Amino acid sequence: MGKRNTGLCRDITLCVAIFFCMGAWFCQGAWAQERRCITSKIANVRSGPGTNYETLWQVETYYPILIVEKKDSWLKFKDFEGDMGWIHGSLVGDAPSVITVKSNCNVRSGPGPVHPIVFTVERGVPFKVLKQQSDWLEVEHGDGDRGWIYKPLVW
């Protein structure tokens, strides 16, 4: 009978354990980020998880966010510019939403450049996504304005 190499078994076991630990770490990080949106007309973004923290800025309905941490009923998020802040969970919902990342984005009456422009928006305007057709999104602003926007113009 040959001698068994227990060192190799230990090395393989260690590698498998490291692999699973790294997987769990990644799942709590970037892969686990949850895309949500603001549901209230105006919401305060705070520097920490509570109303006693400073208000950093305000966001409007359908503003999309990526949740990166949860603490009690507060959510830490990252936005389309990479800025981070805290918001109360009661002000957040699951509706699919986008925000314009370019200036002078045309919102059209149909899905394509041949359709007339309904209105034009600046960078940083949030919308709820109603449906998608190819690279075009039918969107609705918080004030009720609707139309189609080219997907590469939004985050």
C-alpha positions as CSV (number, residue, x, y, z in Angstrom):
1,M,0.0,0.0,0.0
2,G,1.3,3.4,-0.9
3,K,1.6,6.3,1.5
4,R,-1.3,8.7,1.6
5,N,-0.6,12.4,1.0
6,T,-2.6,14.1,3.7
7,G,-0.9,17.4,3.0
8,L,-2.6,17.6,-0.4
9,C,-6.0,16.9,1.1
10,R,-5.5,19.7,3.7
11,D,-4.5,22.1,0.9
12,I,-7.6,21.2,-1.2
13,T,-9.9,21.5,1.8
14,L,-8.3,24.9,2.6
15,C,-8.8,26.1,-1.0
16,V,-12.4,25.0,-1.0
17,A,-13.0,26.8,2.4
18,I,-11.4,30.0,1.1
19,F,-13.5,29.8,-2.1
20,F,-16.7,29.6,-0.2
21,C,-15.7,32.4,2.3
22,M,-14.9,34.7,-0.6
23,G,-18.2,33.9,-2.3
24,A,-20.0,34.8,0.9
25,W,-18.0,38.0,1.2
26,F,-18.8,39.0,-2.4
27,C,-22.5,38.2,-2.0
28,Q,-22.6,40.7,0.9
29,G,-20.8,43.3,-1.3
30,A,-21.3,44.4,-4.8
31,W,-23.2,41.4,-6.0
32,A,-25.8,41.8,-3.3
33,Q,-26.5,45.4,-4.0
34,E,-30.3,45.8,-4.4
35,R,-31.7,48.4,-6.9
36,R,-34.6,50.3,-5.5
37,C,-36.2,53.8,-5.9
38,I,-37.6,56.6,-3.9
39,T,-41.4,56.6,-3.5
40,S,-42.1,59.9,-1.7
41,K,-42.4,63.3,-3.5
42,I,-39.3,64.6,-1.7
43,A,-37.0,62.6,0.6
44,N,-34.0,63.8,2.8
45,V,-30.7,61.9,2.3
46,R,-28.9,61.9,5.6
47,S,-25.3,61.4,6.7
48,G,-26.2,58.6,9.0
49,P,-29.0,56.2,9.9
50,G,-31.4,58.5,11.8
51,T,-33.2,61.8,11.7
52,N,-30.6,63.3,14.1
53,Y,-28.0,63.1,11.3
54,E,-27.4,66.0,8.9
55,T,-29.5,66.2,5.7
56,L,-27.0,66.0,2.8
57,W,-29.4,66.6,-0.1
58,Q,-32.9,65.8,-1.2
59,V,-34.2,63.4,-3.9
60,E,-37.5,63.1,-5.7
61,T,-39.9,60.4,-6.7
62,Y,-38.4,57.5,-8.7
63,Y,-34.8,58.5,-7.9
64,P,-33.0,55.1,-8.3
65,I,-30.6,53.9,-5.7
66,L,-28.4,50.9,-4.9
67,I,-28.7,49.6,-1.3
68,V,-25.3,48.8,0.1
69,E,-26.2,48.4,3.8
70,K,-29.2,48.1,6.1
71,K,-29.4,49.3,9.8
72,D,-32.7,48.9,11.5
73,S,-35.2,50.6,9.2
74,W,-32.5,52.8,7.5
75,L,-30.8,52.1,4.2
76,K,-27.4,53.2,3.1
77,F,-27.3,53.6,-0.6
78,K,-25.1,54.7,-3.6
79,D,-26.6,56.7,-6.4
80,F,-25.8,57.1,-10.1
81,E,-22.9,59.5,-9.3
82,G,-21.4,57.2,-6.7
83,D,-22.5,59.5,-3.8
84,M,-23.6,57.7,-0.7
85,G,-26.2,58.5,2.0
86,W,-28.9,57.1,4.3
87,I,-32.6,57.1,3.8
88,H,-35.5,55.7,5.8
89,G,-36.8,52.4,4.4
90,S,-40.4,53.6,4.4
91,L,-39.5,56.1,1.6
92,V,-38.2,53.4,-0.7
93,G,-40.0,51.0,-3.1
94,D,-39.4,48.4,-5.8
95,A,-40.6,50.1,-9.0
96,P,-38.1,49.9,-11.8
97,S,-36.5,53.3,-12.3
98,V,-33.8,55.2,-14.1
99,I,-32.1,58.6,-14.1
100,T,-30.7,60.6,-16.9
101,V,-26.9,60.7,-17.1
102,K,-26.5,63.1,-20.0
103,S,-27.7,66.7,-20.5
104,N,-30.4,67.5,-23.0
105,C,-32.0,64.0,-23.2
106,N,-34.9,63.9,-25.7
107,V,-38.0,62.0,-24.5
108,R,-40.0,60.9,-27.5
109,S,-43.5,59.9,-28.3
110,G,-42.4,56.4,-29.4
111,P,-39.5,54.0,-29.2
112,G,-37.1,55.4,-31.8
113,P,-35.5,58.5,-33.2
114,V,-38.1,58.9,-35.9
115,H,-40.8,59.7,-33.3
116,P,-41.3,63.4,-32.3
117,I,-39.7,64.8,-29.2
118,V,-42.3,65.2,-26.4
119,F,-39.9,67.1,-24.0
120,T,-36.2,67.4,-23.2
121,V,-34.6,66.9,-19.7
122,E,-31.3,67.6,-18.1
123,R,-28.9,65.3,-16.3
124,G,-30.3,63.9,-13.1
125,V,-34.0,63.5,-13.9
126,P,-35.5,60.3,-12.5
127,F,-38.2,58.2,-14.2
128,K,-40.2,55.1,-13.5
129,V,-39.8,52.5,-16.2
130,L,-43.1,51.3,-17.7
131,K,-41.8,49.0,-20.3
132,Q,-38.8,48.3,-22.6
133,Q,-38.7,47.8,-26.4
134,S,-35.2,47.1,-27.7
135,D,-32.9,49.9,-26.5
136,W,-35.8,52.2,-25.7
137,L,-37.6,52.6,-22.4
138,E,-41.1,53.9,-21.9
139,V,-40.8,56.2,-18.8
140,E,-43.0,58.3,-16.6
141,H,-41.8,61.2,-14.5
142,G,-43.2,61.9,-11.0
143,D,-45.3,64.8,-12.4
144,G,-47.0,62.4,-14.8
145,D,-45.1,63.3,-18.0
146,R,-44.5,60.2,-20.2
147,G,-42.5,59.2,-23.2
148,W,-39.7,57.1,-24.5
149,I,-36.0,57.5,-23.8
150,Y,-32.9,55.9,-25.3
151,K,-31.5,53.4,-22.8
152,P,-27.8,54.5,-23.1
153,L,-28.9,58.0,-21.8
154,V,-29.9,56.6,-18.3
155,W,-28.5,54.7,-15.3
